[in-house]
Amino acid sequence: MLKLISMNDNKLLAILRLQRSRAIGDILAKKLIASSGGVEYIFEQKKTILEKINGIGSHTIKHLFDKKIVLKQRKN
């Protein structure tokens, strides 16, 4: 029997935003998730808190919170 795994919308949107951010690779994504307590909490953090993570700078934050990515995902 196949068991389906459901995921809440906020978590799914957070995963998609993280994947579509140009400046975020696998390593930075893992650091963000680990320091925030979960992928859905990354975008609730203050930018100044995220910038304290090793490897995350203003350029990365800019791409992470890019409004174009958010708008594309909400339309789909």
PQR file with spaces between the fields and no chain letter, atoms N, CA, C, O and H, PARSE charges and radii, in Angstrom:
ATOM       1  N    MET     1       0.838   -1.168    0.000 -0.4000 1.5000
ATOM       2  CA   MET     1       0.000    0.000    0.000 -0.0000 2.0000
ATOM       3  C    MET     1       0.891    1.242    0.000  0.5500 1.7000
ATOM       4  O    MET     1       1.860    1.321    0.754 -0.5500 1.4000
ATOM       5  N    LEU     2       0.561    2.183   -0.831 -0.4000 1.5000
ATOM       6  CA   LEU     2       1.311    3.429   -0.950 -0.0000 2.0000
ATOM       7  C    LEU     2       0.774    4.441    0.049  0.5500 1.7000
ATOM       8  O    LEU     2      -0.424    4.723    0.084 -0.5500 1.4000
ATOM       9  H    LEU     2      -0.227    2.119   -1.444  0.4000 1.0000
ATOM      10  N    LYS     3       1.671    4.981    0.856 -0.4000 1.5000
ATOM      11  CA   LYS     3       1.270    5.972    1.848 -0.0000 2.0000
ATOM      12  C    LYS     3       1.687    7.350    1.354  0.5500 1.7000
ATOM      13  O    LYS     3       2.853    7.577    1.033 -0.5500 1.4000
ATOM      14  H    LYS     3       2.644    4.753    0.827  0.4000 1.0000
ATOM      15  N    LEU     4       0.724    8.273    1.296 -0.4000 1.5000
ATOM      16  CA   LEU     4       1.006    9.620    0.831 -0.0000 2.0000
ATOM      17  C    LEU     4       1.430   10.499    2.008  0.5500 1.7000
ATOM      18  O    LEU     4       0.855   10.431    3.094 -0.5500 1.4000
ATOM      19  H    LEU     4      -0.224    8.090    1.557  0.4000 1.0000
ATOM      20  N    ILE     5       2.433   11.312    1.769 -0.4000 1.5000
ATOM      21  CA   ILE     5       2.917   12.223    2.787 -0.0000 2.0000
ATOM      22  C    ILE     5       2.386   13.608    2.456  0.5500 1.7000
ATOM      23  O    ILE     5       2.597   14.113    1.353 -0.5500 1.4000
ATOM      24  H    ILE     5       2.900   11.367    0.887  0.4000 1.0000
ATOM      25  N    SER     6       1.700   14.218    3.403 -0.4000 1.5000
ATOM      26  CA   SER     6       1.201   15.567    3.150 -0.0000 2.0000
ATOM      27  C    SER     6       2.140   16.581    3.792  0.5500 1.7000
ATOM      28  O    SER     6       2.796   16.306    4.796 -0.5500 1.4000
ATOM      29  H    SER     6       1.528   13.809    4.299  0.4000 1.0000
ATOM      30  N    MET     7       2.183   17.725    3.199 -0.4000 1.5000
ATOM      31  CA   MET     7       3.055   18.784    3.684 -0.0000 2.0000
ATOM      32  C    MET     7       2.214   20.057    3.721  0.5500 1.7000
ATOM      33  O    MET     7       1.472   20.336    2.780 -0.5500 1.4000
ATOM      34  H    MET     7       1.651   17.949    2.383  0.4000 1.0000
ATOM      35  N    ASN     8       2.323   20.821    4.788 -0.4000 1.5000
ATOM      36  CA   ASN     8       1.519   22.035    4.827 -0.0000 2.0000
ATOM      37  C    ASN     8       2.021   23.039    3.799  0.5500 1.7000
ATOM      38  O    ASN     8       3.170   22.982    3.359 -0.5500 1.4000
ATOM      39  H    ASN     8       2.927   20.594    5.552  0.4000 1.0000
ATOM      40  N    ASP     9       1.149   23.947    3.432 -0.4000 1.5000
ATOM      41  CA   ASP     9       1.457   24.907    2.371 -0.0000 2.0000
ATOM      42  C    ASP     9       2.643   25.807    2.691  0.5500 1.7000
ATOM      43  O    ASP     9       3.455   26.097    1.813 -0.5500 1.4000
ATOM      44  H    ASP     9       0.216   23.993    3.790  0.4000 1.0000
ATOM      45  N    ASN    10       2.751   26.251    3.945 -0.4000 1.5000
ATOM      46  CA   ASN    10       3.861   27.136    4.313 -0.0000 2.0000
ATOM      47  C    ASN    10       5.208   26.453    4.146  0.5500 1.7000
ATOM      48  O    ASN    10       6.167   27.066    3.677 -0.5500 1.4000
ATOM      49  H    ASN    10       2.092   26.015    4.658  0.4000 1.0000
ATOM      50  N    LYS    11       5.278   25.200    4.524 -0.4000 1.5000
ATOM      51  CA   LYS    11       6.537   24.466    4.399 -0.0000 2.0000
ATOM      52  C    LYS    11       6.887   24.248    2.929  0.5500 1.7000
ATOM      53  O    LYS    11       8.042   24.390    2.529 -0.5500 1.4000
ATOM      54  H    LYS    11       4.499   24.703    4.905  0.4000 1.0000
ATOM      55  N    LEU    12       5.894   23.909    2.143 -0.4000 1.5000
ATOM      56  CA   LEU    12       6.121   23.688    0.711 -0.0000 2.0000
ATOM      57  C    LEU    12       6.573   24.978    0.029  0.5500 1.7000
ATOM      58  O    LEU    12       7.513   24.963   -0.766 -0.5500 1.4000
ATOM      59  H    LEU    12       4.955   23.794    2.468  0.4000 1.0000
ATOM      60  N    LEU    13       5.913   26.088    0.335 -0.4000 1.5000
ATOM      61  CA   LEU    13       6.313   27.365   -0.252 -0.0000 2.0000
ATOM      62  C    LEU    13       7.734   27.757    0.173  0.5500 1.7000
ATOM      63  O    LEU    13       8.501   28.288   -0.629 -0.5500 1.4000
ATOM      64  H    LEU    13       5.150   26.101    0.981  0.4000 1.0000
ATOM      65  N    ALA    14       8.072   27.494    1.422 -0.4000 1.5000
ATOM      66  CA   ALA    14       9.418   27.805    1.906 -0.0000 2.0000
ATOM      67  C    ALA    14      10.469   26.973    1.174  0.5500 1.7000
ATOM      68  O    ALA    14      11.534   27.486    0.829 -0.5500 1.4000
ATOM      69  H    ALA    14       7.448   27.062    2.074  0.4000 1.0000
ATOM      70  N    ILE    15      10.181   25.711    0.940 -0.4000 1.5000
ATOM      71  CA   ILE    15      11.114   24.845    0.202 -0.0000 2.0000
ATOM      72  C    ILE    15      11.305   25.364   -1.218  0.5500 1.7000
ATOM      73  O    ILE    15      12.429   25.433   -1.716 -0.5500 1.4000
ATOM      74  H    ILE    15       9.317   25.295    1.221  0.4000 1.0000
ATOM      75  N    LEU    16      10.213   25.724   -1.860 -0.4000 1.5000
ATOM      76  CA   LEU    16      10.292   26.235   -3.229 -0.0000 2.0000
ATOM      77  C    LEU    16      11.058   27.555   -3.289  0.5500 1.7000
ATOM      78  O    LEU    16      11.870   27.759   -4.192 -0.5500 1.4000
ATOM      79  H    LEU    16       9.300   25.668   -1.456  0.4000 1.0000
ATOM      80  N    ARG    17      10.806   28.447   -2.340 -0.4000 1.5000
ATOM      81  CA   ARG    17      11.529   29.722   -2.304 -0.0000 2.0000
ATOM      82  C    ARG    17      13.025   29.488   -2.122  0.5500 1.7000
ATOM      83  O    ARG    17      13.846   30.138   -2.769 -0.5500 1.4000
ATOM      84  H    ARG    17      10.146   28.281   -1.607  0.4000 1.0000
ATOM      85  N    LEU    18      13.364   28.575   -1.256 -0.4000 1.5000
ATOM      86  CA   LEU    18      14.769   28.276   -0.988 -0.0000 2.0000
ATOM      87  C    LEU    18      15.441   27.684   -2.227  0.5500 1.7000
ATOM      88  O    LEU    18      16.572   28.042   -2.552 -0.5500 1.4000
ATOM      89  H    LEU    18      12.696   28.047   -0.730  0.4000 1.0000
ATOM      90  N    GLN    19      14.751   26.789   -2.908 -0.4000 1.5000
ATOM      91  CA   GLN    19      15.309   26.167   -4.106 -0.0000 2.0000
ATOM      92  C    GLN    19      15.477   27.159   -5.250  0.5500 1.7000
ATOM      93  O    GLN    19      16.415   27.042   -6.038 -0.5500 1.4000
ATOM      94  H    GLN    19      13.832   26.499   -2.643  0.4000 1.0000
ATOM      95  N    ARG    20      14.586   28.123   -5.347 -0.4000 1.5000
ATOM      96  CA   ARG    20      14.637   29.083   -6.453 -0.0000 2.0000
ATOM      97  C    ARG    20      15.551   30.276   -6.195  0.5500 1.7000
ATOM      98  O    ARG    20      15.805   31.068   -7.103 -0.5500 1.4000
ATOM      99  H    ARG    20      13.824   28.218   -4.706  0.4000 1.0000
ATOM     100  N    SER    21      16.037   30.410   -4.987 -0.4000 1.5000
ATOM     101  CA   SER    21      16.951   31.508   -4.672 -0.0000 2.0000
ATOM     102  C    SER    21      18.290   31.241   -5.339  0.5500 1.7000
ATOM     103  O    SER    21      18.922   30.213   -5.091 -0.5500 1.4000
ATOM     104  H    SER    21      15.831   29.767   -4.249  0.4000 1.0000
ATOM     105  N    ARG    22      18.716   32.159   -6.177 -0.4000 1.5000
ATOM     106  CA   ARG    22      19.924   31.957   -6.983 -0.0000 2.0000
ATOM     107  C    ARG    22      21.196   31.813   -6.151  0.5500 1.7000
ATOM     108  O    ARG    22      22.102   31.070   -6.528 -0.5500 1.4000
ATOM     109  H    ARG    22      18.203   32.994   -6.378  0.4000 1.0000
ATOM     110  N    ALA    23      21.267   32.506   -5.043 -0.4000 1.5000
ATOM     111  CA   ALA    23      22.511   32.527   -4.262 -0.0000 2.0000
ATOM     112  C    ALA    23      22.576   31.414   -3.220  0.5500 1.7000
ATOM     113  O    ALA    23      23.537   31.348   -2.453 -0.5500 1.4000
ATOM     114  H    ALA    23      20.531   33.110   -4.736  0.4000 1.0000
ATOM     115  N    ILE    24      21.581   30.547   -3.181 -0.4000 1.5000
ATOM     116  CA   ILE    24      21.520   29.499   -2.163 -0.0000 2.0000
ATOM     117  C    ILE    24      21.785   28.139   -2.803  0.5500 1.7000
ATOM     118  O    ILE    24      21.046   27.688   -3.678 -0.5500 1.4000
ATOM     119  H    ILE    24      20.801   30.601   -3.805  0.4000 1.0000
ATOM     120  N    GLY    25      22.848   27.507   -2.348 -0.4000 1.5000
ATOM     121  CA   GLY    25      23.152   26.147   -2.783 -0.0000 2.0000
ATOM     122  C    GLY    25      22.806   25.169   -1.669  0.5500 1.7000
ATOM     123  O    GLY    25      22.181   25.539   -0.676 -0.5500 1.4000
ATOM     124  H    GLY    25      23.449   27.874   -1.637  0.4000 1.0000
ATOM     125  N    ASP    26      23.211   23.941   -1.841 -0.4000 1.5000
ATOM     126  CA   ASP    26      22.903   22.901   -0.859 -0.0000 2.0000
ATOM     127  C    ASP    26      23.466   23.201    0.527  0.5500 1.7000
ATOM     128  O    ASP    26      22.778   23.029    1.533 -0.5500 1.4000
ATOM     129  H    ASP    26      23.720   23.641   -2.648  0.4000 1.0000
ATOM     130  N    ILE    27      24.702   23.645    0.576 -0.4000 1.5000
ATOM     131  CA   ILE    27      25.366   23.874    1.862 -0.0000 2.0000
ATOM     132  C    ILE    27      24.709   25.024    2.618  0.5500 1.7000
ATOM     133  O    ILE    27      24.415   24.905    3.807 -0.5500 1.4000
ATOM     134  H    ILE    27      25.261   23.786   -0.242  0.4000 1.0000
ATOM     135  N    LEU    28      24.478   26.144    1.921 -0.4000 1.5000
ATOM     136  CA   LEU    28      23.839   27.277    2.584 -0.0000 2.0000
ATOM     137  C    LEU    28      22.403   26.946    2.993  0.5500 1.7000
ATOM     138  O    LEU    28      21.938   27.393    4.042 -0.5500 1.4000
ATOM     139  H    LEU    28      24.716   26.241    0.955  0.4000 1.0000
ATOM     140  N    ALA    29      21.707   26.171    2.176 -0.4000 1.5000
ATOM     141  CA   ALA    29      20.342   25.765    2.522 -0.0000 2.0000
ATOM     142  C    ALA    29      20.336   24.949    3.813  0.5500 1.7000
ATOM     143  O    ALA    29      19.491   25.161    4.683 -0.5500 1.4000
ATOM     144  H    ALA    29      22.084   25.808    1.325  0.4000 1.0000
ATOM     145  N    LYS    30      21.271   24.026    3.933 -0.4000 1.5000
ATOM     146  CA   LYS    30      21.366   23.212    5.156 -0.0000 2.0000
ATOM     147  C    LYS    30      21.673   24.075    6.371  0.5500 1.7000
ATOM     148  O    LYS    30      21.105   23.867    7.443 -0.5500 1.4000
ATOM     149  H    LYS    30      21.957   23.854    3.227  0.4000 1.0000
ATOM     150  N    LYS    31      22.578   25.054    6.205 -0.4000 1.5000
ATOM     151  CA   LYS    31      22.909   25.954    7.307 -0.0000 2.0000
ATOM     152  C    LYS    31      21.694   26.775    7.728  0.5500 1.7000
ATOM     153  O    LYS    31      21.436   26.940    8.920 -0.5500 1.4000
ATOM     154  H    LYS    31      23.040   25.223    5.334  0.4000 1.0000
ATOM     155  N    LEU    32      20.953   27.286    6.755 -0.4000 1.5000
ATOM     156  CA   LEU    32      19.763   28.080    7.055 -0.0000 2.0000
ATOM     157  C    LEU    32      18.704   27.259    7.779  0.5500 1.7000
ATOM     158  O    LEU    32      18.117   27.716    8.761 -0.5500 1.4000
ATOM     159  H    LEU    32      21.163   27.152    5.786  0.4000 1.0000
ATOM     160  N    ILE    33      18.465   26.061    7.297 -0.4000 1.5000
ATOM     161  CA   ILE    33      17.458   25.185    7.907 -0.0000 2.0000
ATOM     162  C    ILE    33      17.861   24.812    9.325  0.5500 1.7000
ATOM     163  O    ILE    33      17.039   24.852   10.241 -0.5500 1.4000
ATOM     164  H    ILE    33      18.941   25.690    6.500  0.4000 1.0000
ATOM     165  N    ALA    34      19.122   24.450    9.507 -0.4000 1.5000
ATOM     166  CA   ALA    34      19.606   24.043   10.830 -0.0000 2.0000
ATOM     167  C    ALA    34      19.540   25.194   11.838  0.5500 1.7000
ATOM     168  O    ALA    34      19.155   24.994   12.990 -0.5500 1.4000
ATOM     169  H    ALA    34      19.790   24.418    8.764  0.4000 1.0000
ATOM     170  N    SER    35      19.912   26.380   11.406 -0.4000 1.5000
ATOM     171  CA   SER    35      19.941   27.508   12.340 -0.0000 2.0000
ATOM     172  C    SER    35      18.555   28.072   12.630  0.5500 1.7000
ATOM     173  O    SER    35      18.340   28.689   13.673 -0.5500 1.4000
ATOM     174  H    SER    35      20.225   26.543   10.471  0.4000 1.0000
ATOM     175  N    SER    36      17.623   27.866   11.720 -0.4000 1.5000
ATOM     176  CA   SER    36      16.267   28.410   11.892 -0.0000 2.0000
ATOM     177  C    SER    36      15.319   27.435   12.577  0.5500 1.7000
ATOM     178  O    SER    36      14.266   27.837   13.071 -0.5500 1.4000
ATOM     179  H    SER    36      17.797   27.365   10.873  0.4000 1.0000
ATOM     180  N    GLY    37      15.682   26.169   12.608 -0.4000 1.5000
ATOM     181  CA   GLY    37      14.816   25.178   13.239 -0.0000 2.0000
ATOM     182  C    GLY    37      13.858   24.513   12.272  0.5500 1.7000
ATOM     183  O    GLY    37      13.020   23.709   12.682 -0.5500 1.4000
ATOM     184  H    GLY    37      16.538   25.842   12.206  0.4000 1.0000
ATOM     185  N    GLY    38      13.969   24.830   11.013 -0.4000 1.5000
ATOM     186  CA   GLY    38      13.119   24.220    9.991 -0.0000 2.0000
ATOM     187  C    GLY    38      12.998   25.144    8.801  0.5500 1.7000
ATOM     188  O    GLY    38      13.127   26.362    8.928 -0.5500 1.4000
ATOM     189  H    GLY    38      14.649   25.483   10.680  0.4000 1.0000
ATOM     190  N    VAL    39      12.752   24.565    7.656 -0.4000 1.5000
ATOM     191  CA   VAL    39      12.706   25.353    6.427 -0.0000 2.0000
ATOM     192  C    VAL    39      11.599   26.400    6.465  0.5500 1.7000
ATOM     193  O    VAL    39      11.759   27.487    5.909 -0.5500 1.4000
ATOM     194  H    VAL    39      12.647   23.576    7.553  0.4000 1.0000
ATOM     195  N    GLU    40      10.490   26.091    7.107 -0.4000 1.5000
ATOM     196  CA   GLU    40       9.378   27.034    7.135 -0.0000 2.0000
ATOM     197  C    GLU    40       9.636   28.244    8.036  0.5500 1.7000
ATOM     198  O    GLU    40       8.904   29.231    7.967 -0.5500 1.4000
ATOM     199  H    GLU    40      10.360   25.209    7.559  0.4000 1.0000
ATOM     200  N    TYR    41      10.664   28.175    8.874 -0.4000 1.5000
ATOM     201  CA   TYR    41      10.976   29.269    9.789 -0.0000 2.0000
ATOM     202  C    TYR    41      12.051   30.217    9.257  0.5500 1.7000
ATOM     203  O    TYR    41      12.285   31.271    9.847 -0.5500 1.4000
ATOM     204  H    TYR    41      11.259   27.373    8.930  0.4000 1.0000
ATOM     205  N    ILE    42      12.691   29.866    8.175 -0.4000 1.5000
ATOM     206  CA   ILE    42      13.757   30.700    7.614 -0.0000 2.0000
ATOM     207  C    ILE    42      13.230   32.092    7.281  0.5500 1.7000
ATOM     208  O    ILE    42      13.868   33.094    7.605 -0.5500 1.4000
ATOM     209  H    ILE    42      12.500   29.009    7.695  0.4000 1.0000
ATOM     210  N    PHE    43      12.089   32.153    6.648 -0.4000 1.5000
ATOM     211  CA   PHE    43      11.568   33.422    6.152 -0.0000 2.0000
ATOM     212  C    PHE    43      10.857   34.231    7.234  0.5500 1.7000
ATOM     213  O    PHE    43      10.394   35.343    6.981 -0.5500 1.4000
ATOM     214  H    PHE    43      11.571   31.339    6.386  0.4000 1.0000
ATOM     215  N    GLU    44      10.772   33.673    8.430 -0.4000 1.5000
ATOM     216  CA   GLU    44      10.226   34.405    9.572 -0.0000 2.0000
ATOM     217  C    GLU    44      11.331   35.076   10.379  0.5500 1.7000
ATOM     218  O    GLU    44      11.061   35.924   11.229 -0.5500 1.4000
ATOM     219  H    GLU    44      11.148   32.770    8.636  0.4000 1.0000
ATOM     220  N    GLN    45      12.574   34.694   10.109 -0.4000 1.5000
ATOM     221  CA   GLN    45      13.728   35.252   10.824 -0.0000 2.0000
ATOM     222  C    GLN    45      14.007   36.675   10.337  0.5500 1.7000
ATOM     223  O    GLN    45      13.711   37.024    9.194 -0.5500 1.4000
ATOM     224  H    GLN    45      12.793   34.005    9.418  0.4000 1.0000
ATOM     225  N    LYS    46      14.575   37.479   11.218 -0.4000 1.5000
ATOM     226  CA   LYS    46      15.029   38.810   10.811 -0.0000 2.0000
ATOM     227  C    LYS    46      16.277   38.649    9.962  0.5500 1.7000
ATOM     228  O    LYS    46      17.085   37.746   10.178 -0.5500 1.4000
ATOM     229  H    LYS    46      14.815   37.195   12.147  0.4000 1.0000
ATOM     230  N    LYS    47      16.417   39.536    9.000 -0.4000 1.5000
ATOM     231  CA   LYS    47      17.565   39.462    8.093 -0.0000 2.0000
ATOM     232  C    LYS    47      18.890   39.582    8.838  0.5500 1.7000
ATOM     233  O    LYS    47      19.873   38.943    8.462 -0.5500 1.4000
ATOM     234  H    LYS    47      15.760   40.270    8.825  0.4000 1.0000
ATOM     235  N    THR    48      18.922   40.391    9.883 -0.4000 1.5000
ATOM     236  CA   THR    48      20.163   40.569   10.647 -0.0000 2.0000
ATOM     237  C    THR    48      20.572   39.285   11.355  0.5500 1.7000
ATOM     238  O    THR    48      21.763   39.021   11.522 -0.5500 1.4000
ATOM     239  H    THR    48      18.124   40.910   10.189  0.4000 1.0000
ATOM     240  N    ILE    49      19.606   38.493   11.769 -0.4000 1.5000
ATOM     241  CA   ILE    49      19.900   37.202   12.405 -0.0000 2.0000
ATOM     242  C    ILE    49      20.474   36.239   11.374  0.5500 1.7000
ATOM     243  O    ILE    49      21.446   35.537   11.654 -0.5500 1.4000
ATOM     244  H    ILE    49      18.638   38.708   11.634  0.4000 1.0000
ATOM     245  N    LEU    50      19.881   36.200   10.187 -0.4000 1.5000
ATOM     246  CA   LEU    50      20.348   35.291    9.136 -0.0000 2.0000
ATOM     247  C    LEU    50      21.753   35.658    8.666  0.5500 1.7000
ATOM     248  O    LEU    50      22.544   34.778    8.326 -0.5500 1.4000
ATOM     249  H    LEU    50      19.091   36.770    9.960  0.4000 1.0000
ATOM     250  N    GLU    51      22.066   36.957    8.646 -0.4000 1.5000
ATOM     251  CA   GLU    51      23.394   37.395    8.197 -0.0000 2.0000
ATOM     252  C    GLU    51      24.509   36.964    9.147  0.5500 1.7000
ATOM     253  O    GLU    51      25.681   36.996    8.773 -0.5500 1.4000
ATOM     254  H    GLU    51      21.424   37.672    8.923  0.4000 1.0000
ATOM     255  N    LYS    52      24.167   36.569   10.351 -0.4000 1.5000
ATOM     256  CA   LYS    52      25.177   36.098   11.307 -0.0000 2.0000
ATOM     257  C    LYS    52      25.623   34.666   11.021  0.5500 1.7000
ATOM     258  O    LYS    52      26.617   34.202   11.580 -0.5500 1.4000
ATOM     259  H    LYS    52      23.215   36.544   10.655  0.4000 1.0000
ATOM     260  N    ILE    53      24.895   33.968   10.156 -0.4000 1.5000
ATOM     261  CA   ILE    53      25.247   32.601    9.783 -0.0000 2.0000
ATOM     262  C    ILE    53      26.445   32.654    8.844  0.5500 1.7000
ATOM     263  O    ILE    53      26.462   33.446    7.902 -0.5500 1.4000
ATOM     264  H    ILE    53      24.087   34.345    9.702  0.4000 1.0000
ATOM     265  N    ASN    54      27.441   31.821    9.095 -0.4000 1.5000
ATOM     266  CA   ASN    54      28.647   31.778    8.274 -0.0000 2.0000
ATOM     267  C    ASN    54      28.284   31.481    6.820  0.5500 1.7000
ATOM     268  O    ASN    54      27.649   30.468    6.527 -0.5500 1.4000
ATOM     269  H    ASN    54      27.428   31.178    9.861  0.4000 1.0000
ATOM     270  N    GLY    55      28.688   32.367    5.915 -0.4000 1.5000
ATOM     271  CA   GLY    55      28.430   32.184    4.495 -0.0000 2.0000
ATOM     272  C    GLY    55      27.219   32.937    3.987  0.5500 1.7000
ATOM     273  O    GLY    55      26.986   32.999    2.780 -0.5500 1.4000
ATOM     274  H    GLY    55      29.203   33.190    6.152  0.4000 1.0000
ATOM     275  N    ILE    56      26.449   33.510    4.892 -0.4000 1.5000
ATOM     276  CA   ILE    56      25.261   34.271    4.497 -0.0000 2.0000
ATOM     277  C    ILE    56      25.592   35.755    4.627  0.5500 1.7000
ATOM     278  O    ILE    56      25.905   36.240    5.714 -0.5500 1.4000
ATOM     279  H    ILE    56      26.639   33.460    5.872  0.4000 1.0000
ATOM     280  N    GLY    57      25.519   36.455    3.521 -0.4000 1.5000
ATOM     281  CA   GLY    57      25.788   37.891    3.523 -0.0000 2.0000
ATOM     282  C    GLY    57      24.632   38.656    2.918  0.5500 1.7000
ATOM     283  O    GLY    57      23.569   38.093    2.655 -0.5500 1.4000
ATOM     284  H    GLY    57      25.264   36.060    2.638  0.4000 1.0000
ATOM     285  N    SER    58      24.841   39.927    2.702 -0.4000 1.5000
ATOM     286  CA   SER    58      23.769   40.773    2.173 -0.0000 2.0000
ATOM     287  C    SER    58      23.339   40.345    0.772  0.5500 1.7000
ATOM     288  O    SER    58      22.162   40.448    0.428 -0.5500 1.4000
ATOM     289  H    SER    58      25.704   40.384    2.916  0.4000 1.0000
ATOM     290  N    HIS    59      24.281   39.869   -0.035 -0.4000 1.5000
ATOM     291  CA   HIS    59      23.951   39.393   -1.388 -0.0000 2.0000
ATOM     292  C    HIS    59      23.014   38.179   -1.321  0.5500 1.7000
ATOM     293  O    HIS    59      22.030   38.103   -2.057 -0.5500 1.4000
ATOM     294  H    HIS    59      25.237   39.786    0.244  0.4000 1.0000
ATOM     295  N    THR    60      23.323   37.258   -0.453 -0.4000 1.5000
ATOM     296  CA   THR    60      22.503   36.056   -0.281 -0.0000 2.0000
ATOM     297  C    THR    60      21.120   36.419    0.255  0.5500 1.7000
ATOM     298  O    THR    60      20.111   35.891   -0.212 -0.5500 1.4000
ATOM     299  H    THR    60      24.122   37.320    0.146  0.4000 1.0000
ATOM     300  N    ILE    61      21.076   37.309    1.222 -0.4000 1.5000
ATOM     301  CA   ILE    61      19.805   37.747    1.800 -0.0000 2.0000
ATOM     302  C    ILE    61      18.944   38.417    0.732  0.5500 1.7000
ATOM     303  O    ILE    61      17.732   38.206    0.679 -0.5500 1.4000
ATOM     304  H    ILE    61      21.895   37.738    1.602  0.4000 1.0000
ATOM     305  N    LYS    62      19.574   39.221   -0.111 -0.4000 1.5000
ATOM     306  CA   LYS    62      18.850   39.904   -1.187 -0.0000 2.0000
ATOM     307  C    LYS    62      18.138   38.883   -2.083  0.5500 1.7000
ATOM     308  O    LYS    62      16.965   39.057   -2.411 -0.5500 1.4000
ATOM     309  H    LYS    62      20.558   39.393   -0.067  0.4000 1.0000
ATOM     310  N    HIS    63      18.835   37.839   -2.471 -0.4000 1.5000
ATOM     311  CA   HIS    63      18.239   36.818   -3.330 -0.0000 2.0000
ATOM     312  C    HIS    63      17.222   35.956   -2.580  0.5500 1.7000
ATOM     313  O    HIS    63      16.236   35.504   -3.160 -0.5500 1.4000
ATOM     314  H    HIS    63      19.788   37.697   -2.204  0.4000 1.0000
ATOM     315  N    LEU    64      17.463   35.739   -1.314 -0.4000 1.5000
ATOM     316  CA   LEU    64      16.566   34.922   -0.508 -0.0000 2.0000
ATOM     317  C    LEU    64      15.197   35.576   -0.364  0.5500 1.7000
ATOM     318  O    LEU    64      14.173   34.893   -0.368 -0.5500 1.4000
ATOM     319  H    LEU    64      18.265   36.107   -0.843  0.4000 1.0000
ATOM     320  N    PHE    65      15.182   36.898   -0.237 -0.4000 1.5000
ATOM     321  CA   PHE    65      13.936   37.628   -0.052 -0.0000 2.0000
ATOM     322  C    PHE    65      13.510   38.379   -1.309  0.5500 1.7000
ATOM     323  O    PHE    65      12.826   39.400   -1.225 -0.5500 1.4000
ATOM     324  H    PHE    65      16.014   37.453   -0.234  0.4000 1.0000
ATOM     325  N    ASP    66      13.912   37.877   -2.469 -0.4000 1.5000
ATOM     326  CA   ASP    66      13.564   38.479   -3.751 -0.0000 2.0000
ATOM     327  C    ASP    66      12.053   38.382   -3.976  0.5500 1.7000
ATOM     328  O    ASP    66      11.493   37.286   -3.985 -0.5500 1.4000
ATOM     329  H    ASP    66      14.468   37.048   -2.537  0.4000 1.0000
ATOM     330  N    LYS    67      11.407   39.516   -4.154 -0.4000 1.5000
ATOM     331  CA   LYS    67       9.946   39.570   -4.305 -0.0000 2.0000
ATOM     332  C    LYS    67       9.456   38.859   -5.571  0.5500 1.7000
ATOM     333  O    LYS    67       8.340   38.338   -5.592 -0.5500 1.4000
ATOM     334  H    LYS    67      11.862   40.407   -4.146  0.4000 1.0000
ATOM     335  N    LYS    68      10.273   38.831   -6.621 -0.4000 1.5000
ATOM     336  CA   LYS    68       9.871   38.173   -7.867 -0.0000 2.0000
ATOM     337  C    LYS    68       9.632   36.686   -7.657  0.5500 1.7000
ATOM     338  O    LYS    68       8.696   36.120   -8.221 -0.5500 1.4000
ATOM     339  H    LYS    68      11.180   39.254   -6.604  0.4000 1.0000
ATOM     340  N    ILE    69      10.466   36.055   -6.855 -0.4000 1.5000
ATOM     341  CA   ILE    69      10.322   34.624   -6.579 -0.0000 2.0000
ATOM     342  C    ILE    69       9.042   34.364   -5.801  0.5500 1.7000
ATOM     343  O    ILE    69       8.311   33.418   -6.096 -0.5500 1.4000
ATOM     344  H    ILE    69      11.226   36.514   -6.396  0.4000 1.0000
ATOM     345  N    VAL    70       8.773   35.198   -4.813 -0.4000 1.5000
ATOM     346  CA   VAL    70       7.572   35.034   -3.989 -0.0000 2.0000
ATOM     347  C    VAL    70       6.323   35.189   -4.827  0.5500 1.7000
ATOM     348  O    VAL    70       5.389   34.397   -4.699 -0.5500 1.4000
ATOM     349  H    VAL    70       9.367   35.966   -4.573  0.4000 1.0000
ATOM     350  N    LEU    71       6.291   36.196   -5.683 -0.4000 1.5000
ATOM     351  CA   LEU    71       5.113   36.441   -6.506 -0.0000 2.0000
ATOM     352  C    LEU    71       4.859   35.325   -7.498  0.5500 1.7000
ATOM     353  O    LEU    71       3.706   34.957   -7.723 -0.5500 1.4000
ATOM     354  H    LEU    71       7.050   36.839   -5.786  0.4000 1.0000
ATOM     355  N    LYS    72       5.915   34.772   -8.103 -0.4000 1.5000
ATOM     356  CA   LYS    72       5.760   33.667   -9.044 -0.0000 2.0000
ATOM     357  C    LYS    72       5.151   32.457   -8.373  0.5500 1.7000
ATOM     358  O    LYS    72       4.297   31.794   -8.962 -0.5500 1.4000
ATOM     359  H    LYS    72       6.851   35.071   -7.920  0.4000 1.0000
ATOM     360  N    GLN    73       5.566   32.153   -7.159 -0.4000 1.5000
ATOM     361  CA   GLN    73       5.077   30.970   -6.466 -0.0000 2.0000
ATOM     362  C    GLN    73       3.639   31.146   -6.016  0.5500 1.7000
ATOM     363  O    GLN    73       2.875   30.181   -6.012 -0.5500 1.4000
ATOM     364  H    GLN    73       6.260   32.692   -6.681  0.4000 1.0000
ATOM     365  N    ARG    74       3.261   32.331   -5.646 -0.4000 1.5000
ATOM     366  CA   ARG    74       1.885   32.550   -5.193 -0.0000 2.0000
ATOM     367  C    ARG    74       0.907   32.519   -6.351  0.5500 1.7000
ATOM     368  O    ARG    74      -0.258   32.172   -6.160 -0.5500 1.4000
ATOM     369  H    ARG    74       3.881   33.115   -5.649  0.4000 1.0000
ATOM     370  N    LYS    75       1.357   32.876   -7.559 -0.4000 1.5000
ATOM     371  CA   LYS    75       0.492   32.834   -8.735 -0.0000 2.0000
ATOM     372  C    LYS    75       0.216   31.405   -9.165  0.5500 1.7000
ATOM     373  O    LYS    75      -0.872   31.100   -9.655 -0.5500 1.4000
ATOM     374  H    LYS    75       2.304   33.158   -7.714  0.4000 1.0000
ATOM     375  N    ASN    76       1.202   30.522   -8.984 -0.4000 1.5000
ATOM     376  CA   ASN    76       1.052   29.127   -9.432 -0.0000 2.0000
ATOM     377  C    ASN    76       0.279   28.360   -8.469  0.5500 1.7000
ATOM     378  O    ASN    76       0.048   27.168   -8.672 -0.5500 1.4000
ATOM     379  H    ASN    76       2.085   30.770   -8.586  0.4000 1.0000
